[in-house]
Amino acid sequence: MSTTARLKHHATLVDRMATARGLDLQEASLRGALTPADQSELVLRCAGCVRADHCAAWLDAQTGTTPDYCRNAQAFDALAKGSG
């Protein structure tokens, strides 16, 4: 997989994980809670996960949580607290 394809794959996983948590990353960006650098960091953190291959299947079955191994769980928690 090319680097571009790999990053697009992880960007999709990040978006799906955020959606599973009830978060809208575009809305968070519009209200200033998520900068472009923050978004890049979410994707890069995901790309470094050793269990990212499990996420797509996990996401198909889950909502409202993140798996224990999610490297972005704390960032999603912070975004969720800021959206209220």
PDB file of N, CA, C and O in Angstrom:
ATOM      1  N   MET A   1       0.858  -1.171   0.000  1.00  0.00           N
ATOM      2  CA  MET A   1       0.000   0.000   0.000  1.00  0.00           C
ATOM      3  C   MET A   1       0.906   1.236   0.000  1.00  0.00           C
ATOM      4  O   MET A   1       1.859   1.319   0.775  1.00  0.00           O
ATOM      5  N   SER A   2       0.594   2.189  -0.878  1.00  0.00           N
ATOM      6  CA  SER A   2       1.388   3.418  -0.919  1.00  0.00           C
ATOM      7  C   SER A   2       1.164   4.235   0.358  1.00  0.00           C
ATOM      8  O   SER A   2       0.189   4.035   1.082  1.00  0.00           O
ATOM      9  N   THR A   3       2.085   5.150   0.608  1.00  0.00           N
ATOM     10  CA  THR A   3       1.961   6.003   1.795  1.00  0.00           C
ATOM     11  C   THR A   3       0.663   6.799   1.748  1.00  0.00           C
ATOM     12  O   THR A   3      -0.029   6.922   2.759  1.00  0.00           O
ATOM     13  N   THR A   4       0.330   7.339   0.579  1.00  0.00           N
ATOM     14  CA  THR A   4      -0.905   8.118   0.451  1.00  0.00           C
ATOM     15  C   THR A   4      -2.126   7.253   0.734  1.00  0.00           C
ATOM     16  O   THR A   4      -3.028   7.671   1.461  1.00  0.00           O
ATOM     17  N   ALA A   5      -2.162   6.058   0.169  1.00  0.00           N
ATOM     18  CA  ALA A   5      -3.293   5.149   0.393  1.00  0.00           C
ATOM     19  C   ALA A   5      -3.368   4.755   1.864  1.00  0.00           C
ATOM     20  O   ALA A   5      -4.457   4.668   2.432  1.00  0.00           O
ATOM     21  N   ARG A   6      -2.221   4.518   2.477  1.00  0.00           N
ATOM     22  CA  ARG A   6      -2.194   4.145   3.901  1.00  0.00           C
ATOM     23  C   ARG A   6      -2.750   5.274   4.766  1.00  0.00           C
ATOM     24  O   ARG A   6      -3.547   5.028   5.671  1.00  0.00           O
ATOM     25  N   LEU A   7      -2.335   6.506   4.491  1.00  0.00           N
ATOM     26  CA  LEU A   7      -2.828   7.640   5.281  1.00  0.00           C
ATOM     27  C   LEU A   7      -4.321   7.866   5.051  1.00  0.00           C
ATOM     28  O   LEU A   7      -5.044   8.204   5.988  1.00  0.00           O
ATOM     29  N   LYS A   8      -4.785   7.684   3.827  1.00  0.00           N
ATOM     30  CA  LYS A   8      -6.226   7.808   3.560  1.00  0.00           C
ATOM     31  C   LYS A   8      -7.008   6.740   4.318  1.00  0.00           C
ATOM     32  O   LYS A   8      -8.081   7.011   4.858  1.00  0.00           O
ATOM     33  N   HIS A   9      -6.462   5.522   4.353  1.00  0.00           N
ATOM     34  CA  HIS A   9      -7.105   4.438   5.100  1.00  0.00           C
ATOM     35  C   HIS A   9      -7.228   4.805   6.580  1.00  0.00           C
ATOM     36  O   HIS A   9      -8.279   4.608   7.189  1.00  0.00           O
ATOM     37  N   HIS A  10      -6.152   5.338   7.151  1.00  0.00           N
ATOM     38  CA  HIS A  10      -6.179   5.697   8.573  1.00  0.00           C
ATOM     39  C   HIS A  10      -7.043   6.927   8.823  1.00  0.00           C
ATOM     40  O   HIS A  10      -7.656   7.039   9.885  1.00  0.00           O
ATOM     41  N   ALA A  11      -7.104   7.842   7.877  1.00  0.00           N
ATOM     42  CA  ALA A  11      -8.011   8.986   8.014  1.00  0.00           C
ATOM     43  C   ALA A  11      -9.460   8.496   8.063  1.00  0.00           C
ATOM     44  O   ALA A  11     -10.276   9.021   8.820  1.00  0.00           O
ATOM     45  N   THR A  12      -9.764   7.498   7.259  1.00  0.00           N
ATOM     46  CA  THR A  12     -11.110   6.913   7.280  1.00  0.00           C
ATOM     47  C   THR A  12     -11.383   6.243   8.615  1.00  0.00           C
ATOM     48  O   THR A  12     -12.468   6.396   9.177  1.00  0.00           O
ATOM     49  N   LEU A  13     -10.405   5.498   9.128  1.00  0.00           N
ATOM     50  CA  LEU A  13     -10.579   4.854  10.435  1.00  0.00           C
ATOM     51  C   LEU A  13     -10.801   5.889  11.540  1.00  0.00           C
ATOM     52  O   LEU A  13     -11.655   5.704  12.407  1.00  0.00           O
ATOM     53  N   VAL A  14     -10.033   6.971  11.505  1.00  0.00           N
ATOM     54  CA  VAL A  14     -10.185   8.035  12.508  1.00  0.00           C
ATOM     55  C   VAL A  14     -11.591   8.622  12.426  1.00  0.00           C
ATOM     56  O   VAL A  14     -12.245   8.815  13.451  1.00  0.00           O
ATOM     57  N   ASP A  15     -12.051   8.903  11.227  1.00  0.00           N
ATOM     58  CA  ASP A  15     -13.388   9.470  11.068  1.00  0.00           C
ATOM     59  C   ASP A  15     -14.463   8.498  11.547  1.00  0.00           C
ATOM     60  O   ASP A  15     -15.417   8.902  12.212  1.00  0.00           O
ATOM     61  N   ARG A  16     -14.312   7.235  11.213  1.00  0.00           N
ATOM     62  CA  ARG A  16     -15.289   6.233  11.657  1.00  0.00           C
ATOM     63  C   ARG A  16     -15.277   6.074  13.172  1.00  0.00           C
ATOM     64  O   ARG A  16     -16.332   5.926  13.789  1.00  0.00           O
ATOM     65  N   MET A  17     -14.082   6.103  13.779  1.00  0.00           N
ATOM     66  CA  MET A  17     -13.985   5.966  15.229  1.00  0.00           C
ATOM     67  C   MET A  17     -14.625   7.178  15.902  1.00  0.00           C
ATOM     68  O   MET A  17     -15.335   7.033  16.897  1.00  0.00           O
ATOM     69  N   ALA A  18     -14.378   8.365  15.365  1.00  0.00           N
ATOM     70  CA  ALA A  18     -14.995   9.570  15.919  1.00  0.00           C
ATOM     71  C   ALA A  18     -16.514   9.475  15.804  1.00  0.00           C
ATOM     72  O   ALA A  18     -17.231   9.804  16.749  1.00  0.00           O
ATOM     73  N   THR A  19     -17.001   9.033  14.664  1.00  0.00           N
ATOM     74  CA  THR A  19     -18.448   8.890  14.466  1.00  0.00           C
ATOM     75  C   THR A  19     -19.026   7.885  15.454  1.00  0.00           C
ATOM     76  O   THR A  19     -20.112   8.095  15.994  1.00  0.00           O
ATOM     77  N   ALA A  20     -18.300   6.789  15.691  1.00  0.00           N
ATOM     78  CA  ALA A  20     -18.758   5.792  16.673  1.00  0.00           C
ATOM     79  C   ALA A  20     -18.868   6.408  18.058  1.00  0.00           C
ATOM     80  O   ALA A  20     -19.699   5.990  18.864  1.00  0.00           O
ATOM     81  N   ARG A  21     -18.027   7.407  18.337  1.00  0.00           N
ATOM     82  CA  ARG A  21     -18.063   8.108  19.623  1.00  0.00           C
ATOM     83  C   ARG A  21     -19.107   9.222  19.636  1.00  0.00           C
ATOM     84  O   ARG A  21     -19.296   9.884  20.657  1.00  0.00           O
ATOM     85  N   GLY A  22     -19.780   9.430  18.513  1.00  0.00           N
ATOM     86  CA  GLY A  22     -20.771  10.494  18.446  1.00  0.00           C
ATOM     87  C   GLY A  22     -20.147  11.849  18.151  1.00  0.00           C
ATOM     88  O   GLY A  22     -20.759  12.886  18.407  1.00  0.00           O
ATOM     89  N   LEU A  23     -18.939  11.844  17.616  1.00  0.00           N
ATOM     90  CA  LEU A  23     -18.234  13.087  17.324  1.00  0.00           C
ATOM     91  C   LEU A  23     -18.272  13.389  15.831  1.00  0.00           C
ATOM     92  O   LEU A  23     -18.224  12.483  14.998  1.00  0.00           O
ATOM     93  N   ASP A  24     -18.359  14.657  15.512  1.00  0.00           N
ATOM     94  CA  ASP A  24     -18.291  15.128  14.138  1.00  0.00           C
ATOM     95  C   ASP A  24     -17.017  15.956  14.018  1.00  0.00           C
ATOM     96  O   ASP A  24     -16.963  17.093  14.488  1.00  0.00           O
ATOM     97  N   LEU A  25     -15.995  15.386  13.390  1.00  0.00           N
ATOM     98  CA  LEU A  25     -14.710  16.066  13.304  1.00  0.00           C
ATOM     99  C   LEU A  25     -14.788  17.347  12.490  1.00  0.00           C
ATOM    100  O   LEU A  25     -14.082  18.310  12.789  1.00  0.00           O
ATOM    101  N   GLN A  26     -15.629  17.374  11.473  1.00  0.00           N
ATOM    102  CA  GLN A  26     -15.795  18.597  10.681  1.00  0.00           C
ATOM    103  C   GLN A  26     -16.399  19.702  11.540  1.00  0.00           C
ATOM    104  O   GLN A  26     -15.947  20.846  11.485  1.00  0.00           O
ATOM    105  N   GLU A  27     -17.398  19.376  12.319  1.00  0.00           N
ATOM    106  CA  GLU A  27     -18.022  20.360  13.215  1.00  0.00           C
ATOM    107  C   GLU A  27     -17.008  20.836  14.249  1.00  0.00           C
ATOM    108  O   GLU A  27     -16.949  22.027  14.556  1.00  0.00           O
ATOM    109  N   ALA A  28     -16.214  19.919  14.786  1.00  0.00           N
ATOM    110  CA  ALA A  28     -15.190  20.293  15.766  1.00  0.00           C
ATOM    111  C   ALA A  28     -14.177  21.252  15.142  1.00  0.00           C
ATOM    112  O   ALA A  28     -13.705  22.178  15.802  1.00  0.00           O
ATOM    113  N   SER A  29     -13.853  21.032  13.891  1.00  0.00           N
ATOM    114  CA  SER A  29     -12.936  21.943  13.188  1.00  0.00           C
ATOM    115  C   SER A  29     -13.568  23.313  13.004  1.00  0.00           C
ATOM    116  O   SER A  29     -12.914  24.336  13.207  1.00  0.00           O
ATOM    117  N   LEU A  30     -14.823  23.332  12.626  1.00  0.00           N
ATOM    118  CA  LEU A  30     -15.513  24.606  12.388  1.00  0.00           C
ATOM    119  C   LEU A  30     -15.634  25.439  13.654  1.00  0.00           C
ATOM    120  O   LEU A  30     -15.594  26.668  13.595  1.00  0.00           O
ATOM    121  N   ARG A  31     -15.782  24.782  14.795  1.00  0.00           N
ATOM    122  CA  ARG A  31     -15.895  25.546  16.041  1.00  0.00           C
ATOM    123  C   ARG A  31     -14.533  25.812  16.686  1.00  0.00           C
ATOM    124  O   ARG A  31     -14.456  26.391  17.769  1.00  0.00           O
ATOM    125  N   GLY A  32     -13.459  25.383  16.012  1.00  0.00           N
ATOM    126  CA  GLY A  32     -12.113  25.674  16.482  1.00  0.00           C
ATOM    127  C   GLY A  32     -11.561  24.717  17.518  1.00  0.00           C
ATOM    128  O   GLY A  32     -10.503  24.972  18.092  1.00  0.00           O
ATOM    129  N   ALA A  33     -12.257  23.624  17.766  1.00  0.00           N
ATOM    130  CA  ALA A  33     -11.800  22.653  18.762  1.00  0.00           C
ATOM    131  C   ALA A  33     -10.773  21.677  18.193  1.00  0.00           C
ATOM    132  O   ALA A  33     -10.126  20.946  18.943  1.00  0.00           O
ATOM    133  N   LEU A  34     -10.626  21.665  16.879  1.00  0.00           N
ATOM    134  CA  LEU A  34      -9.727  20.734  16.222  1.00  0.00           C
ATOM    135  C   LEU A  34      -9.039  21.462  15.071  1.00  0.00           C
ATOM    136  O   LEU A  34      -9.691  21.861  14.106  1.00  0.00           O
ATOM    137  N   THR A  35      -7.742  21.632  15.172  1.00  0.00           N
ATOM    138  CA  THR A  35      -6.984  22.318  14.131  1.00  0.00           C
ATOM    139  C   THR A  35      -6.557  21.310  13.054  1.00  0.00           C
ATOM    140  O   THR A  35      -6.611  20.101  13.278  1.00  0.00           O
ATOM    141  N   PRO A  36      -6.137  21.806  11.900  1.00  0.00           N
ATOM    142  CA  PRO A  36      -5.605  20.884  10.888  1.00  0.00           C
ATOM    143  C   PRO A  36      -4.426  20.057  11.431  1.00  0.00           C
ATOM    144  O   PRO A  36      -4.294  18.877  11.105  1.00  0.00           O
ATOM    145  N   ALA A  37      -3.583  20.670  12.248  1.00  0.00           N
ATOM    146  CA  ALA A  37      -2.471  19.929  12.853  1.00  0.00           C
ATOM    147  C   ALA A  37      -2.993  18.837  13.782  1.00  0.00           C
ATOM    148  O   ALA A  37      -2.436  17.739  13.816  1.00  0.00           O
ATOM    149  N   ASP A  38      -4.059  19.124  14.538  1.00  0.00           N
ATOM    150  CA  ASP A  38      -4.669  18.116  15.410  1.00  0.00           C
ATOM    151  C   ASP A  38      -5.201  16.950  14.581  1.00  0.00           C
ATOM    152  O   ASP A  38      -5.021  15.788  14.946  1.00  0.00           O
ATOM    153  N   GLN A  39      -5.850  17.263  13.475  1.00  0.00           N
ATOM    154  CA  GLN A  39      -6.391  16.212  12.608  1.00  0.00           C
ATOM    155  C   GLN A  39      -5.273  15.342  12.053  1.00  0.00           C
ATOM    156  O   GLN A  39      -5.394  14.118  12.007  1.00  0.00           O
ATOM    157  N   SER A  40      -4.198  15.971  11.639  1.00  0.00           N
ATOM    158  CA  SER A  40      -3.048  15.208  11.138  1.00  0.00           C
ATOM    159  C   SER A  40      -2.488  14.306  12.219  1.00  0.00           C
ATOM    160  O   SER A  40      -2.132  13.158  11.954  1.00  0.00           O
ATOM    161  N   GLU A  41      -2.409  14.821  13.434  1.00  0.00           N
ATOM    162  CA  GLU A  41      -1.889  14.027  14.548  1.00  0.00           C
ATOM    163  C   GLU A  41      -2.777  12.819  14.829  1.00  0.00           C
ATOM    164  O   GLU A  41      -2.266  11.738  15.122  1.00  0.00           O
ATOM    165  N   LEU A  42      -4.091  12.981  14.746  1.00  0.00           N
ATOM    166  CA  LEU A  42      -5.001  11.849  14.939  1.00  0.00           C
ATOM    167  C   LEU A  42      -4.709  10.755  13.917  1.00  0.00           C
ATOM    168  O   LEU A  42      -4.646   9.575  14.261  1.00  0.00           O
ATOM    169  N   VAL A  43      -4.533  11.155  12.665  1.00  0.00           N
ATOM    170  CA  VAL A  43      -4.283  10.180  11.597  1.00  0.00           C
ATOM    171  C   VAL A  43      -2.920   9.512  11.789  1.00  0.00           C
ATOM    172  O   VAL A  43      -2.804   8.294  11.652  1.00  0.00           O
ATOM    173  N   LEU A  44      -1.897  10.296  12.102  1.00  0.00           N
ATOM    174  CA  LEU A  44      -0.565   9.718  12.297  1.00  0.00           C
ATOM    175  C   LEU A  44      -0.526   8.789  13.502  1.00  0.00           C
ATOM    176  O   LEU A  44       0.135   7.751  13.469  1.00  0.00           O
ATOM    177  N   ARG A  45      -1.231   9.161  14.563  1.00  0.00           N
ATOM    178  CA  ARG A  45      -1.300   8.294  15.741  1.00  0.00           C
ATOM    179  C   ARG A  45      -1.970   6.967  15.374  1.00  0.00           C
ATOM    180  O   ARG A  45      -1.516   5.899  15.783  1.00  0.00           O
ATOM    181  N   CYS A  46      -3.035   7.048  14.611  1.00  0.00           N
ATOM    182  CA  CYS A  46      -3.733   5.842  14.151  1.00  0.00           C
ATOM    183  C   CYS A  46      -2.818   5.001  13.274  1.00  0.00           C
ATOM    184  O   CYS A  46      -2.784   3.777  13.399  1.00  0.00           O
ATOM    185  N   ALA A  47      -2.079   5.653  12.393  1.00  0.00           N
ATOM    186  CA  ALA A  47      -1.187   4.936  11.479  1.00  0.00           C
ATOM    187  C   ALA A  47      -0.099   4.177  12.234  1.00  0.00           C
ATOM    188  O   ALA A  47       0.449   3.203  11.719  1.00  0.00           O
ATOM    189  N   GLY A  48       0.213   4.614  13.440  1.00  0.00           N
ATOM    190  CA  GLY A  48       1.216   3.939  14.244  1.00  0.00           C
ATOM    191  C   GLY A  48       0.676   2.828  15.117  1.00  0.00           C
ATOM    192  O   GLY A  48       1.436   2.183  15.840  1.00  0.00           O
ATOM    193  N   CYS A  49      -0.598   2.599  15.063  1.00  0.00           N
ATOM    194  CA  CYS A  49      -1.226   1.572  15.900  1.00  0.00           C
ATOM    195  C   CYS A  49      -0.921   0.174  15.364  1.00  0.00           C
ATOM    196  O   CYS A  49      -0.996  -0.072  14.160  1.00  0.00           O
ATOM    197  N   VAL A  50      -0.580  -0.726  16.263  1.00  0.00           N
ATOM    198  CA  VAL A  50      -0.279  -2.094  15.852  1.00  0.00           C
ATOM    199  C   VAL A  50      -1.548  -2.939  15.669  1.00  0.00           C
ATOM    200  O   VAL A  50      -1.479  -4.071  15.190  1.00  0.00           O
ATOM    201  N   ARG A  51      -2.694  -2.386  16.049  1.00  0.00           N
ATOM    202  CA  ARG A  51      -3.941  -3.146  15.919  1.00  0.00           C
ATOM    203  C   ARG A  51      -4.938  -2.479  14.979  1.00  0.00           C
ATOM    204  O   ARG A  51      -6.126  -2.800  15.000  1.00  0.00           O
ATOM    205  N   ALA A  52      -4.460  -1.564  14.166  1.00  0.00           N
ATOM    206  CA  ALA A  52      -5.352  -0.834  13.264  1.00  0.00           C
ATOM    207  C   ALA A  52      -6.100  -1.762  12.313  1.00  0.00           C
ATOM    208  O   ALA A  52      -7.203  -1.440  11.870  1.00  0.00           O
ATOM    209  N   ASP A  53      -5.513  -2.901  12.001  1.00  0.00           N
ATOM    210  CA  ASP A  53      -6.179  -3.844  11.099  1.00  0.00           C
ATOM    211  C   ASP A  53      -7.471  -4.402  11.712  1.00  0.00           C
ATOM    212  O   ASP A  53      -8.332  -4.898  10.985  1.00  0.00           O
ATOM    213  N   HIS A  54      -7.608  -4.328  13.011  1.00  0.00           N
ATOM    214  CA  HIS A  54      -8.818  -4.814  13.685  1.00  0.00           C
ATOM    215  C   HIS A  54      -9.935  -3.764  13.712  1.00  0.00           C
ATOM    216  O   HIS A  54     -11.096  -4.101  13.942  1.00  0.00           O
ATOM    217  N   CYS A  55      -9.595  -2.520  13.482  1.00  0.00           N
ATOM    218  CA  CYS A  55     -10.556  -1.437  13.687  1.00  0.00           C
ATOM    219  C   CYS A  55     -11.785  -1.506  12.790  1.00  0.00           C
ATOM    220  O   CYS A  55     -12.905  -1.314  13.265  1.00  0.00           O
ATOM    221  N   ALA A  56     -11.597  -1.776  11.513  1.00  0.00           N
ATOM    222  CA  ALA A  56     -12.746  -1.784  10.605  1.00  0.00           C
ATOM    223  C   ALA A  56     -13.808  -2.775  11.073  1.00  0.00           C
ATOM    224  O   ALA A  56     -14.992  -2.444  11.113  1.00  0.00           O
ATOM    225  N   ALA A  57     -13.392  -3.974  11.422  1.00  0.00           N
ATOM    226  CA  ALA A  57     -14.346  -4.977  11.904  1.00  0.00           C
ATOM    227  C   ALA A  57     -14.934  -4.562  13.246  1.00  0.00           C
ATOM    228  O   ALA A  57     -16.131  -4.726  13.483  1.00  0.00           O
ATOM    229  N   TRP A  58     -14.089  -4.021  14.125  1.00  0.00           N
ATOM    230  CA  TRP A  58     -14.570  -3.577  15.432  1.00  0.00           C
ATOM    231  C   TRP A  58     -15.595  -2.472  15.254  1.00  0.00           C
ATOM    232  O   TRP A  58     -16.634  -2.463  15.915  1.00  0.00           O
ATOM    233  N   LEU A  59     -15.298  -1.540  14.357  1.00  0.00           N
ATOM    234  CA  LEU A  59     -16.206  -0.410  14.133  1.00  0.00           C
ATOM    235  C   LEU A  59     -17.542  -0.841  13.548  1.00  0.00           C
ATOM    236  O   LEU A  59     -18.563  -0.201  13.802  1.00  0.00           O
ATOM    237  N   ASP A  60     -17.549  -1.904  12.778  1.00  0.00           N
ATOM    238  CA  ASP A  60     -18.806  -2.395  12.213  1.00  0.00           C
ATOM    239  C   ASP A  60     -19.775  -2.848  13.298  1.00  0.00           C
ATOM    240  O   ASP A  60     -20.985  -2.886  13.073  1.00  0.00           O
ATOM    241  N   ALA A  61     -19.250  -3.195  14.480  1.00  0.00           N
ATOM    242  CA  ALA A  61     -20.086  -3.747  15.541  1.00  0.00           C
ATOM    243  C   ALA A  61     -20.266  -2.836  16.750  1.00  0.00           C
ATOM    244  O   ALA A  61     -21.040  -3.169  17.646  1.00  0.00           O
ATOM    245  N   GLN A  62     -19.581  -1.702  16.806  1.00  0.00           N
ATOM    246  CA  GLN A  62     -19.570  -0.900  18.029  1.00  0.00           C
ATOM    247  C   GLN A  62     -20.052   0.538  17.797  1.00  0.00           C
ATOM    248  O   GLN A  62     -19.955   1.075  16.694  1.00  0.00           O
ATOM    249  N   THR A  63     -20.565   1.134  18.857  1.00  0.00           N
ATOM    250  CA  THR A  63     -20.841   2.566  18.886  1.00  0.00           C
ATOM    251  C   THR A  63     -20.669   3.055  20.317  1.00  0.00           C
ATOM    252  O   THR A  63     -20.864   2.303  21.272  1.00  0.00           O
ATOM    253  N   GLY A  64     -20.302   4.317  20.450  1.00  0.00           N
ATOM    254  CA  GLY A  64     -20.261   4.946  21.761  1.00  0.00           C
ATOM    255  C   GLY A  64     -18.999   4.756  22.563  1.00  0.00           C
ATOM    256  O   GLY A  64     -18.840   5.379  23.612  1.00  0.00           O
ATOM    257  N   THR A  65     -18.099   3.916  22.100  1.00  0.00           N
ATOM    258  CA  THR A  65     -16.869   3.668  22.845  1.00  0.00           C
ATOM    259  C   THR A  65     -15.696   3.621  21.882  1.00  0.00           C
ATOM    260  O   THR A  65     -15.872   3.686  20.666  1.00  0.00           O
ATOM    261  N   THR A  66     -14.518   3.509  22.428  1.00  0.00           N
ATOM    262  CA  THR A  66     -13.334   3.196  21.637  1.00  0.00           C
ATOM    263  C   THR A  66     -12.723   1.950  22.247  1.00  0.00           C
ATOM    264  O   THR A  66     -12.860   1.720  23.448  1.00  0.00           O
ATOM    265  N   PRO A  67     -12.048   1.140  21.436  1.00  0.00           N
ATOM    266  CA  PRO A  67     -11.410  -0.047  21.998  1.00  0.00           C
ATOM    267  C   PRO A  67     -10.264   0.360  22.923  1.00  0.00           C
ATOM    268  O   PRO A  67      -9.718   1.457  22.803  1.00  0.00           O
ATOM    269  N   ASP A  68      -9.911  -0.517  23.829  1.00  0.00           N
ATOM    270  CA  ASP A  68      -8.849  -0.229  24.788  1.00  0.00           C
ATOM    271  C   ASP A  68      -7.540   0.159  24.119  1.00  0.00           C
ATOM    272  O   ASP A  68      -6.774   0.952  24.666  1.00  0.00           O
ATOM    273  N   TYR A  69      -7.282  -0.387  22.957  1.00  0.00           N
ATOM    274  CA  TYR A  69      -6.015  -0.149  22.277  1.00  0.00           C
ATOM    275  C   TYR A  69      -5.987   1.129  21.431  1.00  0.00           C
ATOM    276  O   TYR A  69      -4.942   1.459  20.871  1.00  0.00           O
ATOM    277  N   CYS A  70      -7.095   1.849  21.325  1.00  0.00           N
ATOM    278  CA  CYS A  70      -7.155   3.031  20.451  1.00  0.00           C
ATOM    279  C   CYS A  70      -6.198   4.115  20.950  1.00  0.00           C
ATOM    280  O   CYS A  70      -6.298   4.578  22.087  1.00  0.00           O
ATOM    281  N   ARG A  71      -5.287   4.501  20.089  1.00  0.00           N
ATOM    282  CA  ARG A  71      -4.291   5.516  20.439  1.00  0.00           C
ATOM    283  C   ARG A  71      -4.886   6.917  20.457  1.00  0.00           C
ATOM    284  O   ARG A  71      -4.225   7.857  20.898  1.00  0.00           O
ATOM    285  N   ASN A  72      -6.113   7.074  19.988  1.00  0.00           N
ATOM    286  CA  ASN A  72      -6.769   8.375  19.967  1.00  0.00           C
ATOM    287  C   ASN A  72      -7.893   8.498  20.993  1.00  0.00           C
ATOM    288  O   ASN A  72      -8.632   9.482  20.986  1.00  0.00           O
ATOM    289  N   ALA A  73      -8.024   7.531  21.852  1.00  0.00           N
ATOM    290  CA  ALA A  73      -9.131   7.536  22.816  1.00  0.00           C
ATOM    291  C   ALA A  73      -9.142   8.806  23.671  1.00  0.00           C
ATOM    292  O   ALA A  73     -10.202   9.396  23.877  1.00  0.00           O
ATOM    293  N   GLN A  74      -7.981   9.234  24.172  1.00  0.00           N
ATOM    294  CA  GLN A  74      -7.949  10.432  25.007  1.00  0.00           C
ATOM    295  C   GLN A  74      -8.320  11.675  24.219  1.00  0.00           C
ATOM    296  O   GLN A  74      -9.020  12.549  24.731  1.00  0.00           O
ATOM    297  N   ALA A  75      -7.858  11.763  22.982  1.00  0.00           N
ATOM    298  CA  ALA A  75      -8.207  12.918  22.152  1.00  0.00           C
ATOM    299  C   ALA A  75      -9.711  12.942  21.885  1.00  0.00           C
ATOM    300  O   ALA A  75     -10.331  14.005  21.916  1.00  0.00           O
ATOM    301  N   PHE A  76     -10.294  11.781  21.625  1.00  0.00           N
ATOM    302  CA  PHE A  76     -11.744  11.719  21.412  1.00  0.00           C
ATOM    303  C   PHE A  76     -12.495  12.076  22.696  1.00  0.00           C
ATOM    304  O   PHE A  76     -13.530  12.740  22.642  1.00  0.00           O
ATOM    305  N   ASP A  77     -11.980  11.640  23.849  1.00  0.00           N
ATOM    306  CA  ASP A  77     -12.594  11.998  25.124  1.00  0.00           C
ATOM    307  C   ASP A  77     -12.587  13.508  25.304  1.00  0.00           C
ATOM    308  O   ASP A  77     -13.592  14.089  25.712  1.00  0.00           O
ATOM    309  N   ALA A  78     -11.463  14.146  25.003  1.00  0.00           N
ATOM    310  CA  ALA A  78     -11.351  15.609  25.158  1.00  0.00           C
ATOM    311  C   ALA A  78     -12.304  16.325  24.200  1.00  0.00           C
ATOM    312  O   ALA A  78     -12.942  17.305  24.584  1.00  0.00           O
ATOM    313  N   LEU A  79     -12.405  15.854  22.982  1.00  0.00           N
ATOM    314  CA  LEU A  79     -13.338  16.462  22.028  1.00  0.00           C
ATOM    315  C   LEU A  79     -14.783  16.304  22.506  1.00  0.00           C
ATOM    316  O   LEU A  79     -15.589  17.227  22.389  1.00  0.00           O
ATOM    317  N   ALA A  80     -15.101  15.124  23.045  1.00  0.00           N
ATOM    318  CA  ALA A  80     -16.460  14.872  23.523  1.00  0.00           C
ATOM    319  C   ALA A  80     -16.803  15.801  24.685  1.00  0.00           C
ATOM    320  O   ALA A  80     -17.927  16.296  24.768  1.00  0.00           O
ATOM    321  N   LYS A  81     -15.862  16.038  25.567  1.00  0.00           N
ATOM    322  CA  LYS A  81     -16.102  16.946  26.700  1.00  0.00           C
ATOM    323  C   LYS A  81     -16.295  18.379  26.223  1.00  0.00           C
ATOM    324  O   LYS A  81     -17.063  19.134  26.819  1.00  0.00           O
ATOM    325  N   GLY A  82     -15.614  18.752  25.168  1.00  0.00           N
ATOM    326  CA  GLY A  82     -15.710  20.108  24.633  1.00  0.00           C
ATOM    327  C   GLY A  82     -16.921  20.352  23.769  1.00  0.00           C
ATOM    328  O   GLY A  82     -17.200  21.496  23.411  1.00  0.00           O
ATOM    329  N   SER A  83     -17.657  19.297  23.419  1.00  0.00           N
ATOM    330  CA  SER A  83     -18.795  19.485  22.513  1.00  0.00           C
ATOM    331  C   SER A  83     -20.091  19.743  23.247  1.00  0.00           C
ATOM    332  O   SER A  83     -21.114  20.016  22.620  1.00  0.00           O
ATOM    333  N   GLY A  84     -20.065  19.662  24.561  1.00  0.00           N
ATOM    334  CA  GLY A  84     -21.297  19.802  25.318  1.00  0.00           C
ATOM    335  C   GLY A  84     -21.754  21.163  25.578  1.00  0.00           C
ATOM    336  O   GLY A  84     -22.790  21.356  26.214  1.00  0.00           O
TER     337      GLY A  84
END
